[in-house]
Amino acid sequence: MVDEPIEIKIDNKEVNRKLLDLAMRGENLRPLMKNIAGIFAYSTEENFKEEGRPKWQDLAESTKKQRKKKRNVSRFNPASYRSTRIVY
Protein backbone atom coordinates (compact mmCIF):
# COMPACT_ATOMS: atom_id res chain seq x y z
CA MET A 1 0.00 0.00 0.00
CA VAL A 2 1.46 3.33 -1.06
CA ASP A 3 0.19 6.50 0.54
CA GLU A 4 0.15 9.79 -1.29
CA PRO A 5 3.30 11.85 -0.64
CA ILE A 6 3.03 14.77 1.71
CA GLU A 7 3.35 18.10 -0.04
CA ILE A 8 4.05 21.24 1.93
CA LYS A 9 3.61 24.61 0.24
CA ILE A 10 4.82 27.75 1.91
CA ASP A 11 4.09 31.18 0.53
CA ASN A 12 7.34 32.92 1.40
CA LYS A 13 7.19 35.75 -1.14
CA GLU A 14 6.92 38.38 1.57
CA VAL A 15 9.84 36.92 3.53
CA ASN A 16 11.98 36.78 0.39
CA ARG A 17 11.07 40.38 -0.46
CA LYS A 18 12.06 41.62 3.00
CA LEU A 19 15.33 39.67 3.00
CA LEU A 20 16.19 41.03 -0.43
CA ASP A 21 15.36 44.54 0.78
CA LEU A 22 17.70 44.13 3.76
CA ALA A 23 20.46 42.73 1.56
CA MET A 24 20.13 45.60 -0.92
CA ARG A 25 20.46 48.12 1.91
CA GLY A 26 23.77 46.47 2.79
CA GLU A 27 22.60 45.23 6.16
CA ASN A 28 24.43 42.39 7.87
CA LEU A 29 22.03 39.44 7.55
CA ARG A 30 24.13 37.10 9.69
CA PRO A 31 22.34 37.85 13.01
CA LEU A 32 18.94 37.50 11.35
CA MET A 33 19.86 34.23 9.64
CA LYS A 34 21.32 32.90 12.90
CA ASN A 35 18.04 33.74 14.62
CA ILE A 36 16.00 32.03 11.89
CA ALA A 37 18.24 28.93 12.07
CA GLY A 38 17.69 28.84 15.83
CA ILE A 39 13.93 29.00 15.37
CA PHE A 40 14.05 26.11 12.86
CA ALA A 41 16.29 24.04 15.16
CA TYR A 42 14.01 24.64 18.16
CA SER A 43 10.90 23.83 16.15
CA THR A 44 12.43 20.59 14.84
CA GLU A 45 13.52 19.58 18.33
CA GLU A 46 10.02 20.25 19.69
CA ASN A 47 8.45 18.24 16.84
CA PHE A 48 10.55 15.21 17.75
CA LYS A 49 9.93 15.64 21.46
CA GLU A 50 6.16 15.83 20.90
CA GLU A 51 6.32 13.11 18.20
CA GLY A 52 4.89 15.50 15.67
CA ARG A 53 2.53 18.44 15.77
CA PRO A 54 -0.06 17.06 15.03
CA LYS A 55 0.96 13.60 16.29
CA TRP A 56 2.63 11.34 13.75
CA GLN A 57 0.82 8.26 12.52
CA ASP A 58 1.93 4.97 14.00
CA LEU A 59 4.24 2.92 11.76
CA ALA A 60 2.64 0.33 9.51
CA GLU A 61 2.90 -3.26 10.75
CA SER A 62 5.05 -4.14 7.72
CA THR A 63 7.53 -1.40 8.66
CA LYS A 64 7.67 -2.59 12.27
CA LYS A 65 8.40 -6.15 11.06
CA GLN A 66 11.18 -4.95 8.73
CA ARG A 67 12.82 -2.93 11.48
CA LYS A 68 12.62 -5.86 13.88
CA LYS A 69 14.32 -8.10 11.29
CA LYS A 70 17.08 -5.53 10.76
CA ARG A 71 17.80 -5.42 14.51
CA ASN A 72 18.32 -9.18 14.54
CA VAL A 73 20.87 -9.15 11.70
CA SER A 74 24.47 -8.98 12.88
CA ARG A 75 26.10 -5.70 12.02
CA PHE A 76 29.54 -5.01 10.60
CA ASN A 77 32.06 -4.61 13.39
CA PRO A 78 35.31 -2.96 12.22
CA ALA A 79 37.00 -3.86 15.52
CA SER A 80 36.81 -7.55 14.61
CA TYR A 81 38.89 -6.88 11.47
CA ARG A 82 41.64 -5.11 13.39
CA SER A 83 42.41 -8.23 15.37
CA THR A 84 43.24 -10.25 12.21
CA ARG A 85 46.45 -8.24 11.63
CA ILE A 86 45.86 -8.30 7.89
CA VAL A 87 46.89 -5.12 6.11
CA TYR A 88 44.95 -4.16 2.99
N, C-alpha and C positions, 0 to 999 in steps of 0.2 A: 504494500500500500504506500503510495507516494502522496504526501500532502503538498499542497500548493506552497511555493516559496513565500517567505515573508518579504514584503516590499515596504520600505520606509521612505517616505518623501518628506523632505524638509524644505520649506520655502525660506531660503536664507538670502534672498535678494537684498533686503534691507541691511542685514549684517554685512554682506559683501560691500555694499555701497558705503557704509560708515567706515569700514576698515580701509577701503580705497581712499576715502576722503582724508583719513588720518595719515595714511602713507604719503599722499600728495602734499600734505602740509609739512612733511618732513618730521613728523613726530616719531619718537622711539616707541615702536610697537612691542618691544620685548616684554615690558611689565604686563601689558594687556594680554599678550599671548600666554605668558606664564600663568596668569590668573585663569584664563579660559582652560588651559591644560589641567590646572588644579581642579576646576569644576568638573571636567570630564572624568578625571581620575576618581574624585570623590563619588560622583554619580555611579560609575562602574562598580566601585567597591560596595556601595550601598545596594546596588542591584544584586550582586552576588550574595551579600549578607542576607538580604530579604528573599533570596531565590526568585528574583524577578519582581517587577512592578508593572503590571499585575503578575501574580504568581505564574511560574513556568509550568507547563504541562508535565505530567509524570512521563518518564521514558516508556516507550513501547516495550512490551514483553520480549519481542525479538531482540531489541537493543540490549536489554538487561541480560539475556542469555548469552549474547555475543561477548559482552564485557566480562561475564563470569568465566567464559571459556578462556578468554585472553589472560585472566589472572592466574589460571591454572597451568598455563604454558610456561616452561622455564625460560627465563630471560638471559640474554647474552651477559656474561660476566667477564669484563676485561681482566680482572684480577686473576682469574684462573689461567689466562694465557701467559701472564708474566712468570708464573712458576715453572713453565716448561723450558725456559732458558733458550728458546729458539729465537734467533734474530731474523727478521724479514727485511 
